[in-house]
Amino acid sequence: MINPPLDVLLDKVGDKYTLSVFAAKRAREILSSGEMVVDGKPKKPVSAALGEIASGKISFQRSKGGIK
């Protein structure tokens, strides 16, 4: 089972493309800074990013040029 579930993530973000871009961008930020908003310590930055998205602790803005 995937944790967090995909349907929860899609409810927060909207579509799979936006989710993948948002999670990848946040995972890169976690790799460079080492700071996570989610409780606990996931083993991988992508897991941490998806946990933050599912919990609603981070958000994004849509723009004409992409996600900011």
Residue pairs with C-beta under 8 A, 6 or more apart in sequence:
4 50
4 51
4 53
4 54
8 54
9 19
9 50
9 53
9 54
10 16
10 19
12 53
12 54
12 56
13 19
13 22
13 53
13 60
18 60
18 67
19 53
21 66
21 67
22 49
22 53
22 60
22 67
23 46
23 49
23 50
23 53
24 46
24 49
25 67
26 49
26 52
26 53
26 58
27 45
27 46
27 48
27 49
28 45
30 36
30 45
30 48
30 49
31 45
36 42
36 48
36 52
37 52
37 57
37 58
38 48
38 51
38 52
38 55
38 57
42 48
42 51
52 58
60 67
60 68
61 67
61 68
